[in-house]
Amino acid sequence: MHDLVIRGGTVVDGSGGAPRTADVAIDGDTIAAVGRVRETGRREIDADGLLVLPGWVDLHTHYDGQATWDVELAPSAWHGVTTTIFGNCSVGFAPVRPGSEDFLISLMEGVEDIPGSALAEGIPFGWESFPDYLDVLESKRHPLDIGAYVPHGPLRFFVMGDRGADHKERPTPEEIREMGRLAVEGIRAGAFGFSTSRTVKHRAADGRPTPSLSAADSELLGVAQAMGEAGVGVIQANSDFKTPEEWTLLRRMAEISGRPLTFSLIQVDHAPDGWRTLLENVEKANAAGLHVRAQVGSRPIGIMLGLTVTFHPFRGHETFREIQALPLAEQVGRLRDPDVRKRLLAERPTGPFADFMSGVMKRIWELGDPPNYEPAPEDSLLARAEREGEDVYALSLDLLLTDEGRTLLYHPFENYSEGDLEAVREMMASPFTVSGLSDGGAHVATICDASFPTTLLTHWARDRRRGEKLPLEFVVHTQTRATAELMGLLDRGLVAPGLRADLNVVDFEALQLRPPELIRDLPAGGQRLLQAVDGYRHTIAGGVETYQDGQWTGATPGGLLRGPRPAPKA
């Protein structure tokens, strides 16, 4: 008798192969059989009419702090994620010298928009080295497995002290060797690799650029060389790629280390075809024997705007400043007052925020319910206002005041230069890309993208109307076996005998994202956007059901992964 048998589902096994009807038997934390299973199970799930998929393997999240205080790790756990990797983009909380915790909190707050007060109250600091931090993570249990990179920012600050945050300073050769030694020490203790950031978008809460932004080639190549000599780890990078030299540097890191390299591939408005050049470079690197995979988000990178979140069109208006401290209901009441409305709409902000908002208002949509992540240009607020002979700010105010002030507007600022997702489809279709960039746990009051894995199914395999879809078996593969293999997790990402029993049983037709909601549940009363979903009937991690019909069972079979896992023996 098996512990669990999932009967008669449509198995999309993660290999990229065609869907097929099959039973899946589980014993302990392992898949025992896939096909016609004659033995009964102590428990059985009728999956007739449902999809049976591997659990999602999400490589780009930021639960570095949250994993130390929060068991559930929502919202990723709600969306069928059974393995997640954080420490991306050069930010994290180890190594750390006693007394320098505030700098790492400020860095995470600025780069990833996680309230510093929540981090300060929630994180039980007490470690110093990266191995010590991993020991703390290992003492925690979660519904999903977790893993981490050694982040460049804390590493640099640990070795160089205050000089590490000064972009005029350069590490000595001895300090570079020490960074390499500590990176390898962390990886050998169980980290999955080393992460760095090379983008001007990443700044600490005080406005200073992330420490790794101006790191010289010698520093990054020194760490890569140490990883190569040890033969361990993956290199993760985020860059603006404003010059050809930036790609040359990352390729040299891959060459010197001999290790896998992964980075974010994004369409940006100032160079809307730049991603094509990068993808060509990735293809050439792989043809030369390197292991390089670009990570692609499944929809635009976009911010939410509303009265309850960080940004909205009237944030810089003097009239709004007069009422912004009021409770939401009182704000709504005042904004509905004709005199207040007239005064508000007559104003325009000045300075940097005005420039930012001017660009936003040219490309902003009502998010809708269900959310629409590929909205048509003719449905933008600007286009609607022009058709109706109305001011776009007046229209946005009308919308923001619906649902008692909880309505959200949507501004896609990357991956949407042409007003559709054709560029994203082409990126995803490459054999040298994987799905990623969900940023789960981060950008908590501006961006709500932890649901990226669900968008793969709903938008790309079922709902898309403004262009070609992608095959169901392909989109499953790109965030299960493809992501698992990149991290060396060869024990998961497939529905196959001998592999870890991480599975999602999904009602494909009923699968539907809900609009994001602002919830105040972080430490110190911090708030965050969370996005629920309908249609995940069962999520199973390590053979244990963690979610049933969207509700957490309370089970915590997941824990810290200390590095790659070999494939099971045949």
Residue pairs with C-beta under 8 A, 6 or more apart in sequence:
1 39
1 40
1 41
1 42
2 25
2 26
2 27
2 32
2 33
2 37
2 39
2 40
2 41
2 42
3 26
3 27
3 28
3 41
3 42
3 43
3 543
4 25
4 26
4 41
4 42
4 43
4 44
4 45
4 501
4 540
4 543
5 23
5 24
5 25
5 26
5 37
5 39
5 40
5 41
5 43
5 44
5 45
6 23
6 24
6 25
6 26
6 44
6 45
6 47
6 52
6 503
6 505
6 538
7 23
7 37
7 44
7 45
7 46
7 47
7 48
8 21
8 23
8 46
8 47
8 48
9 21
9 22
9 23
9 24
9 47
9 48
9 50
9 51
9 52
9 505
10 19
10 20
10 21
10 47
10 50
10 51
10 52
11 19
11 20
11 21
11 22
11 24
11 34
11 51
11 52
11 495
12 19
12 51
12 52
12 53
12 472
12 473
12 476
12 495
13 34
13 54
13 494
13 495
13 496
14 53
14 54
14 476
14 477
14 480
14 481
14 493
14 494
14 495
15 473
15 477
15 481
15 494
15 496
16 473
16 474
16 477
16 481
17 473
18 473
19 51
19 472
19 473
22 34
22 35
22 36
22 52
23 33
23 34
23 35
23 36
23 37
24 31
24 33
24 34
24 37
24 52
24 495
24 503
25 31
25 32
25 33
25 34
25 37
25 39
25 41
26 32
26 41
26 501
26 503
26 540
26 543
27 543
28 501
28 543
29 500
29 501
29 542
29 543
29 544
29 557
30 498
30 499
30 500
30 501
30 543
30 568
31 495
31 496
31 497
31 498
31 499
31 500
31 501
32 497
33 497
34 495
34 496
34 497
45 505
45 538
47 505
49 507
50 505
50 506
50 507
50 508
50 537
51 472
51 504
51 505
51 506
51 507
51 508
52 495
52 503
52 504
52 505
52 506
53 80
53 476
53 480
53 495
53 503
53 504
53 505
53 506
54 476
54 480
54 481
54 492
54 493
54 494
54 495
54 502
54 503
54 504
55 80
55 81
55 82
55 83
55 144
55 480
55 492
55 502
55 503
55 504
55 539
55 540
55 541
56 79
56 80
56 81
56 82
56 83
56 453
56 479
56 480
56 504
57 81
57 82
57 83
57 84
57 479
57 480
57 483
57 484
57 487
57 489
57 492
57 493
58 76
58 81
58 83
58 84
58 85
58 436
58 438
58 440
58 452
58 453
58 479
58 483
59 84
59 85
59 88
59 262
59 295
59 434
59 436
59 483
59 486
59 487
60 85
60 88
60 236
60 264
60 295
60 436
60 437
60 438
60 439
61 76
61 84
61 85
61 86
61 88
61 438
61 439
61 440
61 441
61 442
61 450
62 86
62 88
62 89
62 91
62 108
62 112
62 114
62 439
62 440
62 441
62 442
63 70
63 73
63 76
63 84
63 86
63 146
63 440
63 441
64 86
64 87
64 91
64 92
64 93
64 108
64 148
64 151
64 441
65 93
65 108
65 114
65 118
65 119
65 122
65 123
66 73
66 122
66 441
67 73
67 86
67 137
67 140
67 142
67 146
68 122
68 123
68 124
68 136
68 137
68 140
69 122
69 123
69 124
69 523
70 122
71 140
71 141
71 142
71 143
71 556
72 142
72 143
72 552
73 84
73 142
73 143
73 144
73 146
73 440
73 441
74 530
75 440
75 450
75 451
75 530
75 531
75 532
76 84
76 144
76 438
76 440
76 441
76 450
77 142
77 143
77 144
77 539
77 546
77 547
77 552
78 530
78 531
78 532
78 533
78 536
78 547
78 550
79 450
79 451
79 453
79 454
79 533
79 536
80 453
80 454
80 504
80 506
80 536
80 539
80 547
81 144
81 440
81 453
82 144
82 145
82 492
82 502
82 504
82 539
82 540
82 541
82 546
82 558
83 144
83 145
83 146
83 147
83 484
83 489
83 492
83 502
83 558
83 561
84 144
84 145
84 146
84 147
84 440
85 146
85 147
85 148
85 149
85 192
85 487
86 92
86 146
86 147
86 148
86 149
86 441
87 148
87 149
87 150
87 151
87 191
87 192
87 195
88 149
88 151
88 195
88 236
88 238
89 111
89 112
89 151
89 195
89 197
89 202
89 210
89 236
89 238
90 111
90 151
90 152
90 153
90 195
90 196
90 197
90 202
90 210
90 211
90 212
90 238
91 104
91 107
91 108
91 111
91 112
91 151
91 153
91 154
91 197
91 202
91 210
92 104
92 108
92 148
92 149
92 150
92 151
92 153
92 154
92 195
93 101
93 104
93 108
93 123
93 125
93 133
93 154
94 127
94 128
94 129
94 130
94 132
94 133
94 150
94 154
94 186
95 128
95 129
95 130
95 133
95 154
95 155
95 158
95 182
95 186
96 104
96 125
96 127
96 128
96 154
96 158
97 128
97 158
97 161
98 128
100 157
100 158
101 120
101 123
101 125
102 120
103 157
103 165
103 204
104 153
104 154
104 157
105 116
105 119
105 120
105 123
106 116
106 204
106 205
106 206
107 153
107 154
107 204
107 205
107 210
107 211
108 114
108 116
108 119
109 115
109 116
109 119
109 204
109 205
110 202
110 203
110 204
110 205
110 206
110 207
111 197
111 202
111 203
111 204
111 210
112 439
112 441
112 442
112 443
113 310
113 442
113 443
113 444
113 445
113 446
113 447
114 441
114 442
114 444
115 444
115 522
115 524
115 526
115 527
116 205
117 523
117 524
117 525
117 526
118 522
118 523
118 524
118 526
119 523
120 524
121 523
121 524
122 522
122 523
122 524
124 136
126 136
127 133
127 135
127 136
129 182
129 185
129 186
130 150
130 182
130 185
130 186
130 189
130 191
131 185
131 186
131 189
131 190
133 148
134 148
134 186
134 189
134 190
134 191
134 560
134 562
137 146
137 148
137 560
138 559
138 560
138 562
140 559
140 560
141 556
141 557
141 558
141 559
142 556
142 558
142 559
143 539
143 541
143 546
143 547
143 552
143 555
143 556
143 557
143 558
144 541
144 546
144 558
145 541
145 542
145 558
145 559
145 560
145 561
146 558
146 559
146 560
146 561
147 190
147 191
147 192
147 487
147 560
147 561
147 562
147 563
148 191
148 192
149 191
149 192
149 193
149 194
149 195
149 234
149 236
150 182
150 183
150 186
150 187
150 191
150 193
150 194
150 195
151 194
151 195
152 194
152 195
152 196
152 197
152 211
152 212
152 215
152 223
153 197
153 210
153 211
153 212
155 179
155 182
155 183
155 194
156 164
156 171
156 179
156 211
156 212
156 215
156 219
157 164
157 165
157 211
158 164
158 182
159 171
159 175
159 178
159 179
159 182
160 169
160 171
160 175
163 169
163 171
164 171
164 211
165 204
165 208
165 211
167 209
167 211
167 213
167 214
170 216
170 219
171 179
171 219
173 222
176 218
176 219
176 222
176 223
177 222
177 226
179 219
179 222
179 223
179 226
180 222
180 223
180 225
180 226
180 227
181 226
183 194
183 223
183 226
183 227
183 233
184 226
184 227
184 229
184 230
184 232
184 233
187 193
187 194
187 227
187 230
187 232
187 233
187 563
188 230
188 232
189 562
190 560
190 561
190 562
190 563
191 233
191 563
192 233
192 234
192 487
192 488
192 561
192 563
192 564
193 227
193 232
193 233
193 234
193 235
193 236
193 259
193 260
194 223
194 227
194 233
194 234
194 235
194 236
195 235
195 236
195 237
196 212
196 215
196 220
196 235
196 236
196 237
196 238
197 210
197 212
197 213
197 237
197 238
197 239
198 212
198 213
198 237
198 238
198 239
198 240
198 246
199 210
199 213
199 238
199 239
199 240
200 209
200 213
200 240
201 240
202 209
202 210
202 213
202 238
203 209
203 210
204 210
217 249
217 252
220 249
220 253
221 249
221 252
221 253
221 256
224 235
224 252
224 253
224 254
224 256
224 257
224 259
225 256
225 257
227 233
227 235
227 257
227 259
228 256
228 257
228 258
228 259
231 258
231 259
232 259
232 563
233 257
233 259
234 259
234 260
234 261
234 262
234 486
234 487
234 488
235 250
235 253
235 254
235 257
235 259
235 260
235 261
235 262
236 262
236 263
237 250
237 253
237 261
237 262
237 263
237 264
238 263
238 264
239 246
239 250
239 263
239 264
240 246
241 247
241 274
241 278
247 278
247 281
250 261
250 263
251 261
251 281
251 285
251 290
251 292
253 261
254 260
254 261
254 285
254 290
254 291
254 292
255 290
259 291
260 291
260 292
260 293
260 486
261 285
261 290
261 291
261 292
261 293
262 292
262 293
262 294
262 295
262 434
262 436
262 486
263 294
263 295
264 294
264 295
264 436
264 437
265 275
265 278
265 279
265 282
265 294
265 295
265 296
265 427
265 433
266 275
266 297
266 301
266 414
266 415
266 437
267 274
267 275
267 414
267 415
267 416
267 417
267 423
267 424
267 427
268 274
268 414
268 417
269 413
269 414
269 417
272 417
272 418
272 423
275 423
275 427
278 294
279 294
279 427
279 430
279 432
279 433
282 292
282 293
282 294
282 430
282 432
282 433
283 430
283 432
285 292
286 292
286 432
292 432
293 432
293 433
293 434
293 482
293 486
294 427
294 430
294 432
294 433
294 434
295 433
295 434
295 435
295 436
295 437
296 424
296 427
296 428
296 433
296 434
296 435
296 436
296 437
297 415
297 424
297 435
297 436
297 437
297 438
297 449
297 452
298 424
298 428
298 435
298 452
298 453
298 455
298 456
298 459
298 460
298 475
299 373
299 374
299 415
299 421
299 424
299 449
299 452
299 455
299 459
300 373
300 374
300 412
300 413
300 414
300 415
300 416
300 421
300 424
301 412
301 413
301 414
301 415
301 437
301 447
301 449
302 373
302 410
302 411
302 412
302 413
302 414
302 416
302 447
303 311
303 360
303 410
303 411
303 413
303 446
303 447
304 311
304 367
304 408
304 409
304 410
304 446
304 447
304 448
304 516
304 529
305 311
305 312
305 313
305 360
305 364
305 400
305 408
305 409
305 410
305 411
306 312
306 400
306 405
306 406
306 407
306 408
306 409
306 518
307 328
307 331
307 332
307 400
307 405
307 406
308 328
308 405
308 406
308 518
308 527
309 408
309 445
309 446
309 518
309 529
310 445
310 446
311 360
311 446
312 396
312 400
312 409
313 357
313 360
313 361
313 393
313 396
313 397
313 400
314 320
314 344
314 393
314 397
315 324
315 349
315 353
315 357
316 349
316 350
316 351
316 353
316 354
316 357
317 344
317 347
317 348
317 349
318 347
319 340
319 343
319 344
319 347
320 344
323 330
323 331
323 334
323 335
323 340
324 331
326 334
328 404
328 405
328 406
329 404
329 405
331 405
332 401
332 404
332 405
334 340
335 341
335 344
335 397
335 400
335 401
336 401
341 397
344 397
345 391
345 393
345 394
345 397
348 354
349 357
360 411
360 413
361 381
361 382
361 392
361 393
361 396
362 382
363 380
363 382
363 411
363 412
363 413
363 416
364 380
364 381
364 382
364 392
364 396
364 409
364 410
364 411
365 372
365 375
365 379
365 380
365 381
365 409
365 410
365 411
366 379
366 381
366 399
366 407
366 409
366 410
367 407
367 408
367 409
367 410
367 515
367 516
368 515
369 514
369 515
370 512
370 513
370 514
370 515
371 410
371 513
371 514
371 515
371 516
373 410
373 412
373 421
373 455
373 459
374 420
374 421
374 459
374 464
374 466
375 410
376 419
376 466
377 383
377 419
381 392
381 395
381 396
381 399
381 409
382 392
384 390
384 395
385 391
385 392
385 394
385 395
386 392
388 395
396 409
399 407
399 409
400 407
400 409
401 407
406 517
406 518
408 515
408 516
415 421
415 423
415 424
417 423
420 466
420 467
421 464
421 466
421 467
422 467
425 460
425 467
425 468
425 470
427 433
428 435
428 460
428 470
428 475
428 478
429 470
429 474
433 478
434 478
434 479
434 482
434 483
434 486
435 452
435 453
435 456
435 475
435 478
435 479
435 482
435 483
436 452
436 479
436 483
437 449
437 452
438 449
438 450
438 451
438 452
438 453
439 447
439 449
439 450
440 449
440 450
441 450
443 449
444 522
444 526
444 527
444 528
444 529
445 518
445 527
445 528
445 529
446 529
447 529
448 516
448 529
448 530
448 531
450 531
451 513
451 531
451 533
453 479
454 511
454 513
454 533
455 513
456 475
456 476
456 478
456 479
457 472
457 475
457 476
457 506
457 508
457 511
458 511
458 512
458 513
460 469
460 470
460 475
461 469
461 470
461 471
461 472
461 475
462 469
462 508
462 511
480 493
480 494
481 493
481 494
482 493
483 493
484 490
484 492
484 493
484 494
485 493
487 564
488 563
488 564
488 565
489 561
489 564
489 565
490 564
490 565
490 566
490 567
491 499
491 500
491 565
491 566
491 567
491 568
492 499
492 500
492 502
492 565
493 499
495 503
498 568
498 569
498 570
499 568
500 542
501 540
501 541
501 542
501 543
502 540
502 541
502 542
503 538
503 539
503 540
504 536
504 538
504 539
504 540
505 536
505 537
505 538
505 539
505 540
506 535
506 536
506 537
507 535
507 537
508 535
510 534
510 535
511 533
511 534
511 535
511 536
512 533
512 534
512 535
513 531
513 532
513 533
514 531
514 532
514 533
514 534
515 531
516 529
516 530
516 531
517 529
517 530
517 531
517 532
518 527
518 528
518 529
519 527
519 528
519 529
519 530
520 526
520 527
521 527
521 528
522 528
532 550
533 550
534 550
536 547
536 549
536 550
537 548
537 549
538 545
538 547
538 548
539 545
539 546
539 547
540 546
541 555
541 557
541 558
542 557
542 558
543 557
544 555
544 557
545 553
545 555
546 552
546 553
546 555
546 556
546 557
546 558
547 553
